[in-house]
Amino acid sequence: MKVTPQEKTILDAALEVVARETISRTRMRLIAEEARMSQSNLHYHFKTKDALMKALFCMIQDTFTERRKQDAVDPDTPVESQIAHFFQEPRRLLDEDWRYETVQIDFWLYAHTEPEMQELFDESYEGWREQAIRLIAQAYPEIPAETQRALGYIMVSMFVGAVMQIMNRADFDLDRYFEVCTKLILLELNKLHQAG
């Protein structure tokens, strides 16, 4: 998504406000104050809150997509390393700016009331699931496609579950959590491989 410098300032301010207030409590006035601009200037760039939220969501997804491209792993890397990387890749973004994932959870709720947002959200998560499914299919082609798909969904759910834990527990050990996630997925894959 291409944005002007002024729109980038607005989107950064929106990210800050939504992370602090949630989408439902966010007001255009609060975003204008955070961006240090008049509300009329904000409305010149984004006519409605929905338009601004859609642009913010797209900016976040673009950040995730760009990060996945930058952090791509060579397909010849051992599957254990690829699965560990799958969990570590979004983790780095979370370490750099926790607001992305916190706001992502809020967008998940928001998307249930906004069909256009639901479609964008579905596309985003489908890309992430497909990444996990491709990883599994390349390493374990003998595992049935429906099981590969289920494991892809589980891997994404494990990451989202970590975000929920972080939001609720300051003492949550994210490194240990992802270490266990990696081991559980590998254990299941090896069990399915030996059974097949």
N, C-alpha and C positions, 0 to 999 in steps of 0.2 A: 504494500500500500504506500503510495507516494503522498507525502504531506509537506506542507510548507513549514518553515521554521516557526511561524506563529501557531500553526496547528499542532506541531510537536510540543510546544510549550503548553498548549491547552490539554493535550493528551497526557502529558506528564503530570499536570496538575490534577486531571481527572483520576489518574491512577492513584495518586496520593489520597485524594478525597474518598474515592470508593473503598480503598483499603482501610481507611479510618472509619468511614460512616456506613458502609454497605451501599449497594445500588439503590435500594428503596429509600434510604434517607439522604441520598445525594441530591443536591439542588444545584441548578445552573449557577446560582448566586455564589455558592460555596466554591465551585470550580473557578469562577471568575476571580474571586478573592485570592484563591491559591495561585492562580496564574498572574495575579497582579495586573488585571485589565478590567475594563468596564464590561458589564453584562451585555451591553449592546454589541461590543466588539466580539465577545464570545459567540453571540447569536448570529453575527455576520458569517462566522466560519462553520458553526453547527446550529442549524435552525431549531432543533429539538434535542431534548435529552436522549431520546431513543437514537437519533442519528449520531450523537456523540458517543453513546455507549457502544453502538455498532462499530464505530471507528476505533474505540479503545480496545474492544475485543479483537478486531482485526490486527491492531498493532501488537497485541500480546501474542496472537497466533503467529504473526510474521516473525516475531522474536524467537519463538519456539522452533519454527521451521528453519530459520537461518541457523540456529544453534545446532539442530540435528544435522544439517548439511556440513557445518564446520567440524562437528565431532564425529562424522561418519567413520565407521570402523571397516577395515578391509574384510571382505567376506571370507577370506582365507584364515582369519584369526580364529583360534579355537572357540567353540561355542560357549564354553564357560566364561571366557573373557567378553564375548559379545553380550551375553545375558547380564553380566555384572555391569557392563557399559550401558546397557539399556536403562538400568536403574540409576546409574551415576550421572548420565547425561542431563536429565532434567534436574537432578539434585544440584548440579553446579549452578544452574540458574537460580534455584531456590536459595542457595548460599549467597549468591550475589545480590538478589533482591527478592525477599520473601513475599513482597506485595503481589508478584505475578501469580503465584499459586493461590494466595488468599482470595484475590479478586476472581481468579478462575472458578473457585468454588461458588462464589456469589453469582457469577455468570451462569453457572449450571442451574441455579435456582431461577434466575431471571429468564433463562431460555424456555422454561416450562410455560411461561405466560406470553411469550413473544415468538410466534412461528418462524419469523425470519431469523431470529437469533438461534432458535433451535436447529434450524438447517445449518447455519454456520458452525454451531457447536458440534453437531453430528459429523460434519465433514472433518473438523479438526481431530476429533477423537478417533474417527475411522482411519485417518492417516496414521495415527499413533498405533492403533491396534494392528493395522496392516504391516507396520514395521516389525512388530513382535511376531506376527504370524509368519512373515517371510523368513525371519531369523530361524524360527523353529522348523519351517518347511525345508530350508536349505540344509540344515544339520540333521534332521530326522525325517526324510521324505516318506519313510514307511509308516509313520504315525498317521492315522486317518485324518482327513482334512477337517472334519468337524471337531476333533480333539485338538488339533493345532489351533483352530479358531478359538475354542474355549480357553486354551492356555494363554492365547494372546489377550483375550478379555481379562483374564485373571491377572496377568502381568500389569496391565494398565490400572486395574482396580487396586493392586498392591501399592502402586505409587500414590494414587488418590487417597487411599487409606492412610498413608504416611502423612500427607498434608493435613488430614483431619486430626491426627494425633498431635502434630506440631502445634496446631491451633489451640489444642486443649491442654497440652502438657509441656511446660517449659523444660522439664528434665528428660524428654523423650530422646533416646539414643538412635538417631537416624542412621548412623553408620552401621550399627549392629542390626537394625531393622532390615536394611537393604542387603546385608550379608546373609541374613536368614532367608529373605525373599529369594535371593539367587540360589541358595542351597535347596530350598523347597522346589523351585522350578526344575533345577537340574536333577533332583531326586526323582521327580515325577517323569521327566523325560527319559531318564535312564531305565526306570521301571517299565515304561511303555515300550522302549526300544528292545529291552530283553524279552518282553512278553510277545513282541511282534515278530 
